[in-house]
Amino acid sequence: MPDDEHVTGDGALPHASGASSQIPGDFRANLTRGDDVVDVATWAGSVPAASGVAPRVRLGSRWFNLLWLLPIGFVGLLGCVAAAKGLRDMPSVQRFITEYPGIDPRADPDGAYLGVPSWARWSHFFNLFFMLFTLRSGLQILADHPRLYWTRHSTPGREWFRMQKPVSADPLWTAKQDSIGLPSGVGLPGIRHSIGLARWWHLGVNTLWLLNGVVFYTLLFVTAQWERLVPTSWSVFPNAASVAIQYMSLDWPRENGWVAYNGLQLLAYFVTVFVAAPLALITGLGMSPALSTRFKRLSRVLNIQTARSVHFLVFAWFVLFIVVHVSLVLTTGLLTNLNHISSGRNDSSWLGFWIFLGWMAVVVAAWVAATPLTLRHPRVVQRVGYGLIGPAQRLFEHVDLSAGEYGEKDISPYFWHNGRYPDSAEYKALRSSGFAEYRLRIGGLVAHPAELSLDDLRKLPAHEQITQHFCIQGWSGVAKWGGVSMATILDLVGPDPHARWVVFYSLGEGSDGGTYYDAHPIEHMRSKLAMLAYDMNDEALSFGHGAPLRLRNELELGFKQVKWIKEIEFVADFADIGSGFGGYNQDHEFFGYRQSL
């Protein structure tokens, strides 16, 4: 993730002009508390509804509307049916189907894995339950930055997939403005820019899904049941081809899933269980800034945007598999199939149907209740989500960042803007004067409170680094930052031993009004790549990117990189700041104060 850094200057720490031991302590005067419920009308600063466009894929320089796949697929399916029926009349194909009927006749000759045991049936139900909520919340996360890329640079026009119009020509267009909403019955929770809550659902439910998977894999391989899902003979391929012809000709193959799956089922289940599921985990972890920083060789190949794209393709595979799987269950012997997976019986009684209906009632009730529950009790979702993912997240919070990962050639051609731009009279006056009157106020639990002008900051030992920015919405970009290291600031003000957190306050407001702020562990401030930046890509920091001063703490996601900084406060705890969750987005949009995954 990080790239290149150097320190210049003679190492001296000049006295700040106007420095005082009695800096006024009104750092928190304009903070606001977040609500404990979600009001859709005022959510995220009353962000207007935006529905996006039908999904599109870029083919060369042109965009293809994926909705065309519906009529094209229907015509293609009719063509396949016609072709398969013609093939069935050919003697050579008839002999092929006779020789390879679909199920290997050698499958389970002694009945060692006959039937579906109870643990497999319950695992199937929990997998369905967790998967549906994973897919819903995952789609909500995608909607927050509805574009996918193959390079680490999120440059508009270079994406290969989008669910949004082309990026606005407005030079101050933000990633938040680019987000779209989803219907409440599709996304979770469905409202626009609700990624904080969607991530708790996604990561929390994924934790349960992975635990279910561990139990499933363990029991699968300590019993003979693994032979139901793992091909053990090359004959699976001709049998799969035979089954495909039989399905397409609408003359269903004779099969008995109680004994063994046919070749096509076997390959589909194998890919889903042993390829798609692990790939979902690997690419999910590949989108983690902490892990991409730790496993640098892997992240060079599976960078965060490539991981995000492959993760989406796995999502598409799961959706396709579910649609086809359910369709075949309904059309190839409904009662018998439901008995296999619900009641553990090999007959056509109604018992399996009623058990399955009970399962679906639970799923539908949870599906319908999820969005209203989230909107009425978002703090519960926030706390439960962290309770589930927190233990794993803490394993990756402290990462050794090394300089030199990126060079000048890696700087992104486009770096998204984000956040609510400051529009106060105070900021406008500072900006109109070229920030000549700007003062950074530093206080709290420090031995030497200070006020530093922009010139004072530029006289401190210079620090430079090229690093990758990771936004919680999904976009990323590499930029060169110039400024002063936070280690230098700490040496200048002398934090009290009781100071455990450093709080940064912005000249800008958050989406719901009130000063934007964020708290960072003080140990992060000694990181080689924690700094206050006043330059970006060898130019003075622009208005849109945080002028005159912004934070760079490469251990954190983008929403914690406070822009337009006006004050820094050293504190023992942040429980009495704002709503007490460690930052504006944590207070108002239910993010976690640490989001290393």
Stockholm file with secondary structure:
# STOCKHOLM 1.0

chainA/1-597         MPDDEHVTGDGALPHASGASSQIPGDFRANLTRGDDVVDVATWAGSVPAASGVAPRVRLGSRWFNLLWLLPIGFVGLLGCVAAAKGLRDMPSVQRFITEYPGIDPRADPDGAYLGVPSWARWSHFFNLFFMLFTLRSGLQILADHPRLYWTRHSTPGREWFRMQKPVSADPLWTAKQDSIGLPSGVGLPGIRHSIGLARWWHLGVNTLWLLNGVVFYTLLFVTAQWERLVPTSWSVFPNAASVAIQYMSLDWPRENGWVAYNGLQLLAYFVTVFVAAPLALITGLGMSPALSTRFKRLSRVLNIQTARSVHFLVFAWFVLFIVVHVSLVLTTGLLTNLNHISSGRNDSSWLGFWIFLGWMAVVVAAWVAATPLTLRHPRVVQRVGYGLIGPAQRLFEHVDLSAGEYGEKDISPYFWHNGRYPDSAEYKALRSSGFAEYRLRIGGLVAHPAELSLDDLRKLPAHEQITQHFCIQGWSGVAKWGGVSMATILDLVGPDPHARWVVFYSLGEGSDGGTYYDAHPIEHMRSKLAMLAYDMNDEALSFGHGAPLRLRNELELGFKQVKWIKEIEFVADFADIGSGFGGYNQDHEFFGYRQSL
#=GR chainA/1-597 SS CEEEEEEESCSCCCCCTTCCSCCCCCTTTTCCCCCSSCCTTTHHHHCCCCCCCSCEEEETTEEEEGGGHHHHHHHHHHHHHHHHHHHHTSHHHHHHHHHCCSSCTTSSTTCTTCSCCHHHHHHHHHHHHHHHHHHHHHHHHHHHSCEECSSSSCCTTCCSEESSCSCCSCTTCBHHHHCCCCCTTTSSSCSTTCHHHHHHHHHHHHHHHHHHHHHHHHHHHHSGGGGGTSCCSTTHHHHHHHHHHHHHTTCCCCCBTTTBCCHHHHHHHHHIIIIIHHHHHHHHHHTCHHHHHHSHHHHHHSCHHHHHHHHHHHHHHHHHHHHHHHHHHHHSCHHHHHIIIIICCCSCCSHHHHHHHHHHHHHHHHHHHHHHHHHHCHHHHHHHHHHHHHHHHHTTSSCCCCSCSCCGGGCCSCCCBCSCCCCCHHHHHHHHTTTTTCCEEEEESBSSCEEECHHHHHHSCEEEEEEEEECTTSCEEEEEEEEEEHHHHHHHHCBCTTCCEEEEEEEEECTTSSEEEEEEEGGGGGSTTEEEEEEETTEECCTTTTTTCEEEETTSCGGGSCCSEEEEEEESCSTTSTTSSSBHHHHHSCCCSCCCC
#=GC SS_cons         CEEEEEEESCSCCCCCTTCCSCCCCCTTTTCCCCCSSCCTTTHHHHCCCCCCCSCEEEETTEEEEGGGHHHHHHHHHHHHHHHHHHHHTSHHHHHHHHHCCSSCTTSSTTCTTCSCCHHHHHHHHHHHHHHHHHHHHHHHHHHHSCEECSSSSCCTTCCSEESSCSCCSCTTCBHHHHCCCCCTTTSSSCSTTCHHHHHHHHHHHHHHHHHHHHHHHHHHHHSGGGGGTSCCSTTHHHHHHHHHHHHHTTCCCCCBTTTBCCHHHHHHHHHIIIIIHHHHHHHHHHTCHHHHHHSHHHHHHSCHHHHHHHHHHHHHHHHHHHHHHHHHHHHSCHHHHHIIIIICCCSCCSHHHHHHHHHHHHHHHHHHHHHHHHHHCHHHHHHHHHHHHHHHHHTTSSCCCCSCSCCGGGCCSCCCBCSCCCCCHHHHHHHHTTTTTCCEEEEESBSSCEEECHHHHHHSCEEEEEEEEECTTSCEEEEEEEEEEHHHHHHHHCBCTTCCEEEEEEEEECTTSSEEEEEEEGGGGGSTTEEEEEEETTEECCTTTTTTCEEEETTSCGGGSCCSEEEEEEESCSTTSTTSSSBHHHHHSCCCSCCCC
//
